[in-house]
């Protein structure tokens, strides 16, 4: 018996990299998988048959899978993807919003098309695929469903030359927090992944920094992301929602989310003299907080946990 036996799952951007590994792992654990991928280039242009290649690989291994080439970047595409899963499996339980593209440029050189294309695939794509699934959950009162979204440290922490991508990925984190609240009454969890893995999108960036990449290593390859996503899709994660998990270099961690670290209350309208005293204290509090979190977040060996 697999931990996802009988579950109908959609994985977008599943023709390559992280999405492919998630689709394969879902199938190994018993899920019926809709493999969605437009099959385009890293910048979102073009199309290809990579989704069918992955679906065929799953079927050859004894699993159940169908391919879908629709784009996540439109409402019509999102509906088509979801309907294809219903047509194939009769029901849907898990949505993994993983599809993505890159058009990296500094703001000085970033054109409107570069901004719009990245927003359409990432941020709007999460909306386009999540809305039909959320409506289905409400209309059928289907319980125990899962939505797993993909953000990035580029949006959560920032990264030079990725203002379009970073803005979209930060938006996905906010979208996920709200969706977790809205779907809680239906026992649907919504969690977010911040991945770090060597894929066709990230390898050029890493190599551009002069770093060698072994994409076949479990600590660098995309396969390390899949087991965590499978766990979040399983019954073991029934009570886990609204969280951001960072997976990279063989480690998995939970990320802090926006919260007030320290604050001051004024008895009247703030004066500039008041702020001269208060603002540096706030910045110092943030520095101290970040340093403490950095130390506490050092990965611990697995032997230190119960198994």
N, C-alpha and C positions, 0 to 999 in steps of 0.2 A: 504493500500500500504506500502510495506517495503522499506527501503532505499537501499536494495540490490536486489530488485525484478528483476528477469531475468538474474542475473549475474551468470556465471559459475566460481566456485572457487575451487582451490586446497589447501588443508591444509595438510602439511606433519607432521608426528609425532602426528597425531590427535586421536590416540587411547586412550590416557590418558592425564591427567594433563592439561597444558595450551592449547595444540593443540585441545584436546577434547572440551574444553570450547569455543574456537574460532569457531570450526565447528558447535557446537550447536547454538551459537549466530548468526553466518552467516545465518543458516537455519531459525532461528526465524525472521530474517529481510528479508527473501525472496530469498536468494541465493540458487543455486543448488550446492551441495558440494561433491567433491571427497575427501573422508576420507582416507588418506594414512597413513599406519603404518605397519612396519615389524612385530611388536608385540614381539620384543625381550626383554631381560633383560636390566637393567640399564647400563650394560657395553657393550651392543650391541650384545650379543650372543643370539642364539635361535630365535624362531619365535612363533607367536600366532595369534589368530583371533580377536584381539581387534578392528581392523578397522571395521569389519563387525558389531560388537556389537554397535558401535557408529552410523554407517550408518542406522542400523535397528531402533535405538532410534529416529533418525531424521525422518525416514519414518513413524514410529508409531505416531509421533506428527503431521503428515500431510505434512512434507517437502519432498524434493527430494534429495537423496544422494546415492552414490555408494561407495563401499569399494575397496581399492587397497593395496596389500601387498608388492609391489616392494620396493627395497632398494634405498635410495637416493644416496648411496655412489658410484654408477657407472654411466657412461654416458648412458649405456643401460637402467638402472633403471630409470633415469631421463626422458628418452624418453618414456618409457613405462607408467610412471605416467601421463605425459602430454597427450599422445595419448589416454589413458583411459578416461581422462576428455573430450577430443574432441569426442570420440566415444559415451560417455554418454550424453553430453549436446549440442554437435554441435559447441560449441565455448567456449572460456576461457577468463576471464577478470581479475581474481585475483589469485595471487600465494602467499601463506604464507609459507615461509621456516622456519619451527619450529623444525623439527626432530633433536634429539640430544642424546648423550650418555655421560657417565662420566667414566673415568679411572684415578682417582686422586692418584698421588704419587709425592713426592718431586723428583727433578731432579736426586738426588743420586740413586733413586730406579726405575726411569722411564725407561721401556724397549722400544725398537723400536716398538714393536707391539702396546704398549699403545699409543705411539705418533701417529703412522700411523692410527690406528682405529679412534681416535678422530678427526684427520684432515680429514679423509675420510668422516665421517658422517657430520661434521659441515661445514668446509670450502669447501671441494670438493663437498659436498652435495648441498650447495647453488649454486655452478657453474652448477652441473649436472641438476638441476631442472630449473634454470633460463635461461640457454641457449636455450633450445627448445621453451620456452615461448617467449623470446626476438625475436627469429627468426620468430616465428608466428606473433608477433606484427608487425615486419617490412614487412614481406611478404604479409600480409593481410591489412596492414595499419589500424589496429584496434586501435581505439583511446580510451583514458580514462581508460586504464588498470592500475593495481596496482601490485607492488611487495613489500611485507613486510617481512623483514629479522629479524633474532633474534641474537643479540649480547649478551653481559653480562658485568656486572661490573668486572668480573674476567679478562676480556680482556681490558676493558676500563680503569680500575683503578688498577687491579692486585689483586691476591689472593694466599696465600701460598698453595703450593701443587697442583697447577693447571697450570703448565707451558704449557702443551699440550692444554688444554681447553682454557686457556687465550690467547695463540697465535692464535688459530683458531678463537676465538670470536673477537679479535682485527682485524684479517684479514677480517672477515665478515663486520666490520664497513668500512674498506677501500674499499672492493669490492662494497659495497652499494653506497658509494660516487661516484665511477667511473660509476656504472650502472645508477645512477640518471642522470649523464651528457649524457651518451650514448643514453638513451631512452627519453630524454626530447623532442626531435623533434617529437616524436610520442604521446606526451601528456600522457606518462606513468610515474607515480610517483613511486619513490623507497624510502622507509623509513625503519628505523631500530628501533627495540624495545630492550630495556634493562630491562628485567623483574626481579621482586623480588617476588617470590611466593613459598608457601610450596607445593612441589610435591614429588613424589617418588625419584627424583634425589636429591633434596635439603634438605628434612627433616632430613636424617642422618647427613648431615653437620651441620645443625642448632642444632640438639640434641647433636652432638659431642662437641659443645661449651657450653653445659649445659643449653640451652634455651628451654623452653617448646613451642610447636607449636600447635596452633589450626587451622588446615587446613580448617575447615569449616567457619572460620571467613572471612568476606569479605575483611578485611585488610591483611590477610595472604594467603588466598586461591587463586587458579589459575583463578577463575572466574573474578577477578578484571582486568585481562589483556584483556579479550575478547572485552569489549565495546570500548576500545581505538583502537584495531585493526579493528573492524567493522567501526568505524568512519573514520579511515584512508582509508578504502576500499570504502567509500561512496562518492557521489558527493560533499559533504561538504569539502573534502580534495583535490579538484582538483588542488589547487595551492600550496600544501604542499609537498615538495620533498627534499631529501637529508638530512633529519633530524634524530636525535636520541632521542627517547622518553623513559624516565625512569618511570616505573610504579611499585610501591611497597608501602606496608603498607597504602593503601587507598589514595595514592597521585599519581598524574601524573605530570611530569616535562619534560622540554626540556633540553638536555645536550649540554654543550659547545663542540666544536670540535677543532682540532689542529689549533693553530694560534700563531703568534709571539706576545709576550706580551711586550717585550722591546728589543731594539737592539742598538749596537754601530757600527760606521763605522771607520775603520783604514785608515790612509793616506799611509801606507806601510805595508809590511808583519808583522803580529802580533808577538810581542816579548813576552817573558815570563813575563817581568815586566808589559807590557800592560795588559796581561791576569790576572795578580795578582790583578789589579784594576777593570777590567771589569767583570770577572766571578762571584765574590761575589755579585756585584751589580745586575747581572742577576738573581742569585739565590734568592736574597732578593725580587726582583720584583715578582718572581713567588710565593714566600710565601705570600706577600701582596695581590696579585691577588687571590690566593686560599682562603685566609681568607675572602676577600670581597665576593667572589662567594658563599662561605659557608653560610654567613649571608643572602645573597639575595635569596638563594635557599630554605630557610625555608618554608615549605608548608603553603600556605594561605588557610583560610576557603573558601568553595564554596560560601558562602554568600557574599563574596567580589567580585564575578564576576556577570556579567549580565546573565540572563537565559531567 
